[in-house]
């Protein structure tokens, strides 16, 4: 008798839970269920917000090469399967936890996900990694800001200490971060920019977005082309995202006490640093892993976000969107980036 009562109780509890689940909120998300395989779009059950958390209705999510690497198992972060990629987004606040004081329901925000999860119609995130969007800035433009402009600002201002009137060489100049570097260097810091890219079309875009000069490094020596533009003195700052021979030629293009900032290795090769060049011209070579600042120096990280929003509100910078894909076309969006067809930021639209 006791056993039957217990079984009946368990059955009723299970039915109650199933009913509760079926009545809960659900949203669509891109899931990586197997590394190096296409993402799938599935319905995911919403979870409650914690005291310090915020539920955001995602409008746009940025696609970064790091998202592709993490879905291949080739990134520094290796989340357990299955997971939803996506590091940055813009959207509106749906719900706030009881201890949230920084944003309110209905606020437009940008967010940075320390553990990914942004390629979804809904995102639950800690309040401290959200920043309110000024009224004059669109949700689409705002979605471009976190990774690309956060990186550009920290690279130029914090790591390189770029000064007005200095000359900045930027490689992979037509990509999202490259264009952000051109935008910030030219329009905020009042520096001169030499944009280096791998095709005439990409060089043309970089010039249209504010670079004073451009170099197609697929057609010859980057070092010699830069020398023709600025003379033997060289450039003051180089921001490199390509690596390999392009990094080495950028390093050789630096002036006395020049600074080079390493942002990535889009070319696939990591160069060995010839330290004799550092000594002979008193050159500084530094790296920038933007996401690491979120853990190591959050105040500086947050300042870069606030600066990007302020520059955008003031009309100093103008984010460039290269392509927008719907959520169910996420694999096509990844392919667009992998095949290097993208210029500017590639976004997912969740609406």
Secondary structure as UniProt FT lines:
FT   HELIX           2..23
FT   STRAND          26..32
FT   TURN            35..36
FT   STRAND          40..45
FT   TURN            51..52
FT   STRAND          53..63
FT   HELIX           65..72
FT   STRAND          88..96
FT   TURN            98..99
FT   TURN            105..106
FT   STRAND          108..112
FT   TURN            114..115
FT   STRAND          122..126
FT   HELIX           127..129
FT   STRAND          130..132
FT   TURN            135..136
FT   HELIX           139..144
FT   HELIX           145..149
FT   HELIX           150..153
FT   HELIX           154..159
FT   TURN            164..165
FT   STRAND          167..170
FT   TURN            173..174
FT   HELIX           176..187
FT   STRAND          192..197
FT   HELIX           200..208
FT   TURN            209..210
FT   STRAND          213..216
FT   TURN            217..218
FT   HELIX           222..230
FT   TURN            232..233
FT   STRAND          235..240
FT   HELIX           244..252
FT   STRAND          254..262
FT   TURN            266..267
FT   HELIX           275..280
FT   TURN            281..282
FT   STRAND          284..287
FT   HELIX           290..292
FT   HELIX           293..296
FT   HELIX           298..313
FT   TURN            314..315
FT   STRAND          321..326
FT   HELIX           327..329
FT   HELIX           330..338
FT   TURN            339..340
FT   STRAND          344..349
//
